[in-house]
C-alpha cells in the first residue's frame, strides 16, 4: 500500500447499505491503484426527511449534499447508487466511473411469492414505479407507501404490519439479507429503475488525475447500459420517482434495451424495446423514448400517483 500520500476521502451516505457499497468501491480502488481510501459519512436530505421521495421531488435528494462536499474539497470523490442521480449534468462534477453492475432486479421480501400472497395483501414500497408494476401483476393488492432503510422495511413484514415489501435485490445482497427474499422478479415481470444495481463515482471536473484513478474500476458494458437507460429517463423528462422502468444488457454483441411507463393503477402500459451497438447507447435510449412519447407516455406519467388505500 502506498504511504507517500494521504488517503483518498470517499464521501458516502451513512446508512448500512451506502457504507457497505462504498467500502466495496474503496477496496477495489485500493487493489487497483495501491492507494488507501477512507470513508467520510455525509447526511443527506433524503436521510433526514420522513416524506416520501415523490413528495421531496424524488431525484437528487440523496445526492446534493455529497456533491457539495466534493465541490468544496471536503471529500475527494463520492459514491452514489446510480439510480439516485439526476439525469442532467452537474456543474463542476464528472461521472468518473461506473463499476460492474450487480443484479438489477427487484425482490419481493416476505413469507410467500407474489402469486401466493392472500387476496388484498398489503405490500410496501416507496416507489411509484414498483406500485404501478405490482398493480399490473396483482390488481387486488393494497400497496402501502413506506420509507426507511432496508431493515426498517423488512421489520414491517416480521411485525405483521405488512405482508411483503419490495426492495432492490442488489442492496439486499450487499447487506447480507437474502434470507428475506421470497421471489426475484424477472425483468419481463417488473422492469427495474434506470441504473438500478449500479454505482456511480463522481469527482470534480478539474481533477483529471483523480478521474483517471477512479476510472480503473469503470466497466464499459455497465456504462453503456446505464447510459441507454438514463437517456430514456432524461428524454421522458422524468425523475427517479416516476413510474418508468428501463433495463439494458449486452447479448450477442448487441445492447438490448427495454423500457416501460405504467399508469399509476397498473391498468395501462407502454413497453418498447430496441437494440444496437454499445457505442450507440445514447441514441438507442433517445430514439426509444421518442417512440414512447409518440404513443402517449407523457400522459401516463402525468397521471396522479396512486394514493394509499
matplotlib code that plots the C-alpha trace (Angstrom):
import matplotlib.pyplot as plt

x = [0.0, 1.3, 2.3, 3.6, 0.3, -2.8, -5.7, -8.4, -11.5, -14.7, -17.9, -20.9, -24.2, -24.1, -26.7, -25.5, -26.4, -24.4, -21.3, -21.2, -21.3, -18.8, -16.4, -16.6, -15.6, -12.8, -11.4, -11.5, -9.7, -7.1, -6.5, -6.2, -4.2, -2.4, -3.8, -5.6, -9.2, -11.1, -14.9, -16.4, -20.0, -22.4, -26.1, -28.3, -31.8, -33.2, -31.8, -33.4, -36.8, -39.7, -41.5, -41.9, -39.3, -42.0, -43.1, -39.5, -39.1, -37.6, -34.4, -31.3, -32.4, -29.6, -27.0, -26.8, -25.0, -22.4, -21.8, -21.4, -18.7, -16.9, -17.0, -15.8, -12.9, -14.1, -14.0, -12.2, -15.0, -18.4, -20.2, -23.9, -26.5, -26.7, -30.5, -30.5, -28.5, -30.4, -30.1, -28.8, -25.2, -24.0, -21.7, -18.1, -18.8, -17.8, -19.0, -15.6, -16.6, -19.5, -18.2, -19.5, -23.2, -24.8, -28.1, -30.5, -33.8, -36.4, -37.1, -40.3, -39.5, -41.9, -43.2, -44.5, -44.2, -46.4, -48.9, -49.3, -50.0, -53.6, -56.1, -55.8, -52.4, -50.6, -47.3, -45.0, -42.9, -41.9, -41.5, -44.3, -42.6, -43.0, -46.5, -47.6, -46.0, -47.2, -50.8, -50.3, -49.4, -51.9, -54.7, -56.1, -53.1, -53.2, -49.9, -48.7, -46.2, -43.2, -39.8, -36.8, -33.7, -33.9, -34.0, -36.8, -38.8, -38.2, -39.2, -42.7, -43.1, -41.8, -44.0, -47.1, -47.8, -47.2, -47.5, -44.4, -42.1, -40.3, -36.6, -33.6, -32.0, -28.5, -28.9, -30.1, -27.1, -24.7, -26.0, -26.4, -30.2, -31.1, -32.8, -35.7, -36.3, -39.3, -39.1, -36.9, -38.9, -37.6, -37.4, -40.3, -42.4, -41.0, -38.5, -36.0, -35.3, -32.8, -29.4, -30.6, -27.9, -25.2, -22.9, -21.6, -18.3, -18.2, -15.3, -14.6, -14.2, -10.9, -9.2, -8.4, -5.7, -8.2, -10.8, -8.2, -7.6, -11.3, -11.6, -9.6, -12.8, -15.0, -16.9, -17.6, -20.5, -22.2, -21.6, -23.2, -26.2, -27.0, -26.4, -29.1, -31.5, -30.9, -31.2, -34.7, -35.5, -33.9, -35.9, -39.1, -38.1, -38.9, -37.1, -36.3, -39.7, -41.6, -43.2, -40.5, -38.7, -35.7, -33.1, -30.3, -27.8, -25.5, -26.4, -24.6, -22.5, -25.6, -27.1, -30.7, -32.8, -36.4, -38.3, -41.9, -44.2, -47.1, -50.3, -50.5, -53.3, -51.4, -54.1, -52.2, -48.6, -46.3, -43.4, -41.0, -37.6, -34.7, -31.2, -28.0, -24.2, -22.8, -21.4, -24.9, -26.3, -27.3, -29.0, -30.7, -32.2, -33.2, -34.9, -36.8, -38.0, -39.3, -41.2, -42.8, -43.7, -45.3, -47.5, -48.6, -46.0, -46.2, -49.9, -49.4, -46.6, -48.7, -51.5, -52.0, -49.8, -51.9, -52.8, -52.7, -55.9]
y = [0.0, 3.4, 5.6, 8.7, 10.4, 11.0, 8.5, 9.4, 10.6, 8.9, 10.7, 8.3, 8.3, 6.8, 4.0, 0.4, -0.1, 3.0, 2.4, -1.3, -0.5, 2.4, 0.1, -2.3, 0.5, 1.6, -1.9, -2.3, 1.1, 0.2, -3.1, -1.5, 1.6, 0.8, 3.9, 4.0, 5.1, 6.3, 6.7, 10.0, 9.8, 12.6, 13.1, 13.9, 15.4, 12.0, 10.6, 13.0, 13.7, 11.3, 12.4, 10.0, 10.6, 11.7, 14.4, 15.6, 15.8, 12.4, 12.8, 14.3, 14.1, 11.6, 13.3, 17.1, 17.2, 14.7, 16.8, 19.9, 18.1, 17.1, 20.6, 22.1, 19.7, 18.2, 14.8, 13.7, 11.8, 10.4, 7.1, 7.1, 4.5, 5.4, 5.3, 8.2, 10.5, 13.3, 12.7, 16.3, 17.3, 18.9, 21.9, 21.1, 17.4, 14.5, 10.9, 9.2, 5.6, 3.1, -0.2, -3.5, -3.7, -6.0, -7.8, -5.0, -6.8, -6.1, -8.6, -9.4, -9.9, -11.8, -15.3, -16.1, -15.4, -12.7, -15.3, -16.9, -13.8, -13.6, -11.5, -7.9, -8.4, -5.3, -4.8, -1.9, 0.2, 3.8, 3.7, 4.7, 2.6, -0.5, 0.5, 0.6, -2.7, -4.5, -3.5, -4.6, -8.0, -8.2, -5.5, -6.7, -5.7, -2.9, -1.1, 0.8, 3.7, 3.3, 4.9, 3.9, 1.7, -2.0, -3.3, -0.9, -2.0, -5.7, -5.2, -4.2, -7.7, -9.6, -7.4, -8.3, -4.7, -5.7, -9.0, -8.2, -5.4, -4.8, -3.9, -3.9, -7.4, -5.8, -3.9, -7.0, -8.9, -6.2, -6.2, -10.0, -10.1, -12.6, -14.9, -12.4, -12.8, -14.8, -14.0, -12.2, -10.5, -11.2, -8.1, -9.4, -9.1, -5.9, -3.6, -2.0, 1.7, 3.1, 2.4, 0.1, -2.2, 0.2, 2.6, 6.0, 7.5, 11.3, 13.8, 17.4, 18.0, 19.9, 16.8, 14.7, 12.7, 11.6, 10.8, 8.6, 6.8, 6.3, 5.1, 2.0, 0.4, 1.5, -1.2, -0.2, -2.6, -1.2, 2.4, 1.8, 0.0, 2.7, 5.5, 4.0, 3.6, 7.0, 8.6, 7.2, 8.8, 12.1, 12.4, 11.5, 14.3, 12.0, 11.7, 8.7, 8.8, 8.5, 5.2, 4.5, 1.2, 0.6, -2.2, -2.7, -5.5, -6.9, -10.1, -11.4, -8.2, -6.0, -3.8, -4.8, -2.0, -2.3, 0.5, 1.0, 3.5, 2.2, 4.0, 4.5, 1.9, -0.6, -0.9, 0.6, 0.2, 1.4, -1.0, -1.0, -2.5, -1.7, -2.9, -1.6, -1.4, -0.4, 2.8, 3.9, 3.6, 7.2, 7.3, 4.0, 5.4, 8.7, 7.0, 4.6, 7.4, 9.4, 6.4, 6.0, 9.7, 9.2, 6.5, 8.8, 8.0, 11.6, 11.2, 8.1, 9.7, 12.8, 10.9, 11.1, 8.8, 6.2, 7.1, 4.6, 2.6]
z = [0.0, -0.9, 2.1, 0.4, 0.0, 2.2, 1.8, -0.8, 1.1, -0.2, 0.6, 1.3, 3.0, 6.5, 6.1, 6.2, 2.6, 1.5, 3.6, 2.6, -1.1, -0.6, 1.2, -1.7, -4.0, -1.6, -1.5, -5.3, -5.8, -3.3, -5.0, -8.5, -7.5, -4.3, -2.6, 0.7, 0.8, 3.8, 4.1, 5.2, 6.2, 5.0, 6.0, 3.0, 2.8, 1.8, 5.0, 7.5, 5.8, 6.6, 3.5, 0.5, -2.2, -4.7, -2.2, -1.9, -5.7, -5.9, -7.9, -6.2, -2.5, -1.7, -3.9, -3.5, -0.1, -1.3, -4.4, -2.2, -0.2, -3.4, -4.8, -1.5, -1.4, 1.9, 0.2, -3.0, -4.5, -3.8, -4.3, -5.1, -6.1, -9.8, -9.8, -7.4, -9.7, -11.6, -15.4, -16.0, -15.8, -12.5, -12.9, -11.9, -11.4, -13.6, -13.6, -13.4, -13.1, -13.1, -11.7, -12.9, -12.2, -9.6, -10.2, -11.2, -10.4, -7.7, -5.0, -3.0, 0.7, 2.8, 3.6, 0.1, -3.7, -5.2, -6.6, -3.3, -1.2, 0.0, -1.8, -0.7, 0.7, 2.0, 0.1, 1.0, -1.4, -1.7, -5.5, -7.9, -10.5, -8.3, -7.3, -10.9, -11.9, -8.8, -9.5, -13.2, -11.8, -8.9, -9.1, -5.8, -3.7, -1.2, -1.9, 1.1, 0.8, 3.1, 3.8, 5.8, 5.4, 4.4, 8.0, 8.8, 5.8, 6.4, 10.0, 8.9, 7.5, 10.5, 12.8, 10.7, 9.7, 6.0, 4.1, 2.0, 0.8, -2.5, -2.4, -4.8, -4.9, -5.2, -2.0, -0.1, -1.4, -0.3, 3.3, 3.5, 3.8, 1.0, 3.5, 3.4, -0.3, -1.4, -5.1, -7.5, -10.3, -13.8, -16.0, -18.0, -14.9, -13.4, -15.1, -12.7, -12.3, -14.8, -13.3, -10.6, -9.3, -10.5, -8.6, -9.6, -8.7, -9.0, -8.6, -9.5, -13.2, -12.6, -11.2, -14.3, -12.5, -9.8, -12.5, -14.1, -10.9, -10.3, -13.9, -13.1, -11.6, -14.6, -16.5, -20.1, -20.6, -17.4, -18.5, -21.9, -20.4, -17.8, -20.4, -22.6, -19.6, -18.2, -21.6, -21.8, -18.4, -19.5, -22.8, -21.0, -18.6, -15.6, -12.3, -10.2, -8.6, -11.9, -12.9, -15.6, -15.8, -18.1, -18.5, -21.0, -21.3, -23.9, -25.7, -28.7, -29.0, -29.1, -26.5, -25.9, -24.2, -22.9, -21.2, -19.9, -18.5, -16.5, -15.4, -11.6, -11.3, -13.4, -16.0, -18.9, -20.1, -22.9, -23.2, -26.1, -26.9, -29.2, -29.8, -31.3, -30.8, -27.4, -28.9, -29.8, -26.3, -26.0, -29.4, -28.6, -25.4, -27.1, -30.0, -27.8, -25.5, -28.5, -29.7, -26.3, -26.2, -29.6, -28.0, -25.1, -22.4, -21.2, -20.5, -18.5, -16.4, -15.8, -14.1, -10.3, -8.4, -6.6, -3.0, -0.1, 0.1]

ax = plt.figure().add_subplot(projection="3d")
ax.plot(x, y, z, "-o")
ax.set_aspect("equal")
plt.show()
